[in-house]
């Protein structure tokens, strides 16, 4: 059976000599994996660029009642990036966020609200010319609500992370006092993101570390986020 759907590429792995297995979050079918043949040929017209993280596609795909890996019948880009491929800061942010989505979104079923959030956020990010330094933090906060564990306040994030850190520590001194300085910044991103006044990159990196720990508390086996080191270096 063939299904027409939009898709958001999450990642891919190499398969055989010239093919890949692409993991795609689709509008109609949730998370799916597809074999795509002959996209890694070293010839003009190679289409591997269409399977970079968070590329937006229009697709016609095969489905199977047995599930598992299927194939794509037709595919083309549904939105051509105008800034992301040419800005290392933006491309690094998208690489990191695509890994976070890949590690946290597992459902193989339709979720229009989540799909539209992801799709529209990616386009908005590409169109944003400046003041996008907080985008990844805002994105993760919004994504957490779609995943069912979104915080209502900065205090909620800090308390959960601090309690977890304290529970795993042999010392009596709680880390909550060291983390409370970030509550106000999380509140701003949650409620008035356009007016958030995060002072510098160091604070953003600390906030991102706290947010990742918050995700680890709610997402089973989230594991190490490999692209975090790249993002931290680019944004330092």
C-alpha positions as CSV (number, residue, x, y, z in Angstrom):
1,X,0.0,0.0,0.0
2,X,1.2,3.5,-0.9
3,X,0.8,6.5,1.4
4,X,1.4,10.1,0.5
5,X,2.9,12.0,3.5
6,X,5.2,14.8,4.5
7,X,8.3,13.8,6.5
8,X,11.1,15.2,8.6
9,X,14.4,13.5,8.3
10,X,15.9,12.6,11.7
11,X,19.1,10.7,10.6
12,X,20.4,8.0,8.4
13,X,22.9,5.2,8.5
14,X,24.9,3.8,5.5
15,X,23.5,0.6,4.0
16,X,25.5,-1.5,1.6
17,X,27.6,0.3,-1.0
18,X,25.5,3.2,-2.1
19,X,22.3,3.1,-0.1
20,X,21.1,4.3,3.3
21,X,18.5,3.5,5.9
22,X,16.8,6.8,6.8
23,X,14.8,7.4,9.9
24,X,12.0,9.8,9.2
25,X,9.2,11.3,11.3
26,X,6.2,11.3,9.0
27,X,2.9,13.2,9.3
28,X,0.8,10.2,8.6
29,X,2.7,7.3,10.1
30,X,4.9,8.6,12.9
31,X,8.5,7.4,13.1
32,X,9.4,5.2,10.2
33,X,12.6,3.7,8.7
34,X,13.1,3.5,4.9
35,X,15.8,1.9,2.7
36,X,16.8,4.5,0.0
37,X,18.8,3.1,-2.8
38,X,21.6,4.7,-4.8
39,X,21.8,8.0,-3.0
40,X,25.5,7.8,-2.1
41,X,26.8,7.4,-5.6
42,X,29.8,9.7,-6.3
43,X,28.2,11.1,-9.3
44,X,26.5,14.4,-10.2
45,X,23.0,14.6,-9.0
46,X,23.4,12.6,-5.9
47,X,20.4,13.1,-3.6
48,X,22.0,12.4,-0.3
49,X,21.6,16.1,0.7
50,X,17.9,15.4,0.9
51,X,18.5,13.1,3.9
52,X,20.4,15.5,6.1
53,X,18.9,16.1,9.6
54,X,15.6,17.9,9.7
55,X,15.3,18.1,5.9
56,X,11.6,18.5,5.1
57,X,10.2,16.1,2.4
58,X,7.1,15.3,0.4
59,X,7.0,11.5,0.0
60,X,5.1,8.6,-1.3
61,X,6.0,5.6,0.8
62,X,5.2,1.9,1.0
63,X,3.6,0.6,4.2
64,X,3.4,-3.0,5.5
65,X,1.0,-4.5,8.0
66,X,4.0,-6.4,9.4
67,X,5.8,-3.1,10.1
68,X,9.6,-2.8,9.9
69,X,11.7,-1.2,7.3
70,X,10.0,-0.3,4.0
71,X,10.9,1.8,1.0
72,X,10.1,5.3,-0.4
73,X,8.5,5.3,-3.8
74,X,8.9,9.0,-4.5
75,X,10.5,11.9,-2.6
76,X,11.3,15.6,-3.0
77,X,12.0,18.5,-0.8
78,X,9.0,20.3,0.5
79,X,10.9,23.4,1.7
80,X,14.3,24.5,0.5
81,X,16.5,26.0,3.3
82,X,17.7,29.5,2.6
83,X,20.0,30.0,5.6
84,X,20.6,26.8,7.6
85,X,23.1,25.1,5.3
86,X,25.2,28.3,5.1
87,X,25.4,29.1,8.8
88,X,27.4,26.7,11.0
89,X,25.6,27.9,14.1
90,X,22.2,27.0,12.7
91,X,23.3,23.7,11.2
92,X,24.9,22.7,14.5
93,X,21.7,23.6,16.4
94,X,19.6,21.5,14.0
95,X,22.0,18.6,14.2
96,X,21.7,18.6,18.0
97,X,17.9,19.0,18.0
98,X,17.4,16.3,15.4
99,X,19.3,13.9,17.6
100,X,17.1,14.9,20.6
101,X,14.0,14.3,18.6
102,X,15.3,11.0,17.3
103,X,16.0,9.8,20.9
104,X,12.8,11.0,22.4
105,X,10.1,10.5,19.7
106,X,9.4,6.8,19.2
107,X,5.7,6.5,18.3
108,X,4.8,4.8,15.0
109,X,1.4,6.5,14.8
110,X,0.0,9.9,13.6
111,X,0.5,12.9,15.9
112,X,-0.6,16.0,14.0
113,X,0.2,18.4,16.9
114,X,3.8,17.2,17.3
115,X,4.4,17.0,13.5
116,X,3.2,20.5,12.9
117,X,5.2,21.8,15.8
118,X,8.4,20.3,14.4
119,X,7.7,21.2,10.8
120,X,6.8,24.8,11.5
121,X,9.6,25.3,14.0
122,X,12.2,24.2,11.5
123,X,10.9,26.7,8.8
124,X,10.7,29.5,11.3
125,X,14.3,28.9,12.4
126,X,15.5,28.9,8.8
127,X,13.7,32.2,8.2
128,X,15.0,33.8,11.4
129,X,17.9,36.1,10.5
130,X,19.1,37.1,14.0
131,X,18.5,36.7,17.7
132,X,18.2,32.9,17.4
133,X,20.6,32.1,20.2
134,X,17.9,30.8,22.4
135,X,16.1,28.7,19.8
136,X,17.3,25.3,20.9
137,X,16.3,26.0,24.6
138,X,12.8,27.2,23.6
139,X,12.4,24.3,21.2
140,X,13.3,21.7,23.9
141,X,10.9,23.3,26.4
142,X,8.0,23.2,23.8
143,X,9.0,19.6,22.8
144,X,8.7,18.5,26.4
145,X,5.1,19.6,26.5
146,X,4.3,17.5,23.3
147,X,6.1,14.5,25.0
148,X,3.9,14.8,28.1
149,X,6.4,16.1,30.7
150,X,6.5,19.8,30.0
151,X,7.2,22.1,33.0
152,X,5.0,24.9,34.1
153,X,7.8,26.9,35.7
154,X,11.5,27.2,36.0
155,X,11.2,26.1,39.6
156,X,9.7,22.8,38.5
157,X,12.7,22.1,36.3
158,X,15.3,23.1,38.9
159,X,13.6,21.2,41.7
160,X,13.4,17.9,39.8
161,X,17.0,18.2,38.6
162,X,18.3,19.3,42.0
163,X,16.4,16.5,43.8
164,X,17.8,13.9,41.4
165,X,21.4,15.2,41.8
166,X,21.0,15.3,45.5
167,X,19.6,11.8,45.6
168,X,22.7,10.5,43.8
169,X,25.2,12.4,45.9
170,X,26.9,11.3,49.1
171,X,27.1,14.9,50.3
172,X,24.4,16.6,52.4
173,X,24.6,20.0,50.7
174,X,21.8,20.2,48.1
175,X,22.7,21.6,44.7
176,X,19.4,23.5,44.5
177,X,21.0,26.8,45.6
178,X,23.5,26.6,42.8
179,X,20.8,26.0,40.3
180,X,18.1,28.5,41.5
181,X,19.9,31.3,39.6
182,X,18.5,29.8,36.4
183,X,14.9,29.7,37.4
184,X,14.1,33.2,36.2
185,X,15.6,32.5,32.8
186,X,13.6,29.3,32.3
187,X,10.5,31.2,33.3
188,X,11.2,33.8,30.7
189,X,11.7,31.2,28.0
190,X,8.5,29.4,29.0
191,X,6.2,32.5,29.3
192,X,7.8,35.4,27.4
193,X,10.5,34.0,25.1
194,X,10.7,37.1,22.9
195,X,11.7,39.1,26.0
196,X,14.1,36.6,27.5
197,X,17.3,38.3,28.8
198,X,19.8,35.5,29.1
199,X,23.1,37.3,29.7
200,X,25.7,35.1,27.8
201,X,26.7,31.9,26.2
202,X,28.0,30.4,29.5
203,X,24.5,30.7,31.1
204,X,22.9,29.2,28.0
205,X,25.3,26.2,28.1
206,X,24.5,25.7,31.8
207,X,20.7,25.9,31.0
208,X,21.1,23.4,28.2
209,X,22.9,21.0,30.5
210,X,20.1,21.3,33.1
211,X,17.4,20.8,30.3
212,X,19.2,17.6,29.1
213,X,19.3,16.3,32.7
214,X,15.6,17.1,33.0
215,X,14.9,15.1,29.8
216,X,17.0,12.2,31.1
217,X,14.7,12.1,34.1
218,X,11.6,11.6,31.9
219,X,12.9,9.7,28.9
220,X,14.0,6.2,29.5
221,X,17.5,5.4,28.1
222,X,18.0,8.8,26.6
223,X,21.7,8.2,26.9
224,X,24.6,10.5,25.8
225,X,23.7,13.2,23.3
226,X,26.7,12.9,20.9
227,X,26.1,16.2,19.0
228,X,26.1,18.2,22.2
229,X,29.9,18.6,22.2
230,X,29.8,20.0,18.6
231,X,27.0,22.4,19.5
232,X,28.9,23.6,22.7
233,X,32.1,24.2,20.7
234,X,30.3,26.1,17.9
235,X,28.3,28.3,20.3
236,X,31.1,28.9,22.7
